[in-house]
Amino acid sequence: MKGWGKVKGDTVEVVVDVSDGTKTYVIAASKAGRRVEISTSRGVVEVSELTRTGIVIRTGRFMSSRVVALIEHPAQGPDRAEPRAENQASLL
């Protein structure tokens, strides 16, 4: 886990149903060392940007009955690269 705090870019897109279509909200970790967390309780989806120590910087709250999709985009970097099998061809 060493070095994870130096990477920024965790992003969550929340697609919400509004009366005449959908609206997309983007909540991103704006500085190095921050992260984005999602929680659900009592019919509310909460997306929060937090510091390393867990202090909440900003929060978006959405009614879970109106949320169409939650799309997570984790930060990419040398420390967060997904492991890849050496003997398997890429599917992309």
C-alpha positions as CSV (number, residue, x, y, z in Angstrom):
1,M,0.0,0.0,0.0
2,K,3.0,2.3,0.1
3,G,2.6,5.3,-2.2
4,W,-1.2,5.2,-2.6
5,G,-1.6,8.5,-1.0
6,K,0.4,10.2,-3.7
7,V,-2.1,9.4,-6.4
8,K,-5.1,11.5,-7.1
9,G,-8.0,10.9,-9.4
10,D,-10.6,8.6,-7.7
11,T,-13.9,9.7,-9.3
12,V,-17.5,8.6,-8.9
13,E,-20.3,9.6,-11.4
14,V,-23.8,9.5,-10.1
15,V,-26.6,9.3,-12.7
16,V,-29.9,10.6,-11.2
17,D,-33.4,10.4,-12.7
18,V,-35.0,13.8,-12.9
19,S,-38.4,14.6,-14.2
20,D,-37.4,15.1,-17.8
21,G,-34.4,12.8,-18.2
22,T,-31.2,12.1,-16.3
23,K,-28.6,14.3,-14.8
24,T,-25.0,13.3,-14.0
25,Y,-23.0,14.5,-11.0
26,V,-19.3,13.9,-10.7
27,I,-17.5,13.8,-7.3
28,A,-13.7,13.4,-7.6
29,A,-10.7,13.3,-5.2
30,S,-9.4,16.7,-6.0
31,K,-6.0,16.5,-4.3
32,A,-3.3,13.8,-3.8
33,G,-4.1,11.6,-0.8
34,R,-7.8,12.0,-0.9
35,R,-10.3,9.3,-1.7
36,V,-14.0,8.9,-2.6
37,E,-16.3,6.6,-0.6
38,I,-19.9,5.6,-1.2
39,S,-22.4,4.6,1.5
40,T,-26.1,3.8,1.5
41,S,-28.5,4.0,4.4
42,R,-32.2,4.7,4.9
43,G,-32.9,5.3,1.2
44,V,-30.0,7.7,0.7
45,V,-26.9,7.2,-1.3
46,E,-24.0,9.3,0.0
47,V,-20.8,10.0,-2.0
48,S,-18.1,11.7,0.0
49,E,-14.6,13.0,-0.6
50,L,-12.3,12.2,2.3
51,T,-8.8,13.1,3.4
52,R,-6.2,10.4,4.5
53,T,-7.3,10.8,8.1
54,G,-11.0,10.4,7.2
55,I,-12.1,14.0,7.4
56,V,-15.0,14.7,5.0
57,I,-14.3,17.5,2.6
58,R,-17.6,17.4,0.6
59,T,-20.6,15.1,0.3
60,G,-23.3,14.5,-2.3
61,R,-26.6,12.9,-1.1
62,F,-29.1,11.4,-3.4
63,M,-32.4,9.5,-2.9
64,S,-31.7,5.9,-3.8
65,S,-35.0,5.6,-5.6
66,R,-33.8,8.2,-8.1
67,V,-30.2,6.9,-8.6
68,V,-30.0,5.2,-12.0
69,A,-26.3,4.3,-11.9
70,L,-23.1,4.7,-9.8
71,I,-20.0,4.6,-12.0
72,E,-16.6,4.3,-10.1
73,H,-13.4,5.3,-11.8
74,P,-10.4,4.4,-9.5
75,A,-7.2,6.4,-9.9
76,Q,-4.7,4.7,-12.2
77,G,-1.0,4.8,-11.5
78,P,2.0,2.5,-11.0
79,D,0.9,1.6,-7.5
80,R,-2.8,1.1,-8.4
81,A,-2.4,-0.9,-11.6
82,E,-4.5,-4.0,-11.7
83,P,-2.5,-7.3,-11.8
84,R,-2.3,-8.9,-15.2
85,A,-1.8,-12.6,-15.9
86,E,1.4,-13.2,-17.9
87,N,0.0,-16.0,-20.0
88,Q,-3.3,-14.4,-20.9
89,A,-4.0,-12.2,-23.9
90,S,-5.6,-8.8,-23.4
91,L,-9.3,-8.7,-24.0
92,L,-9.2,-5.1,-25.3
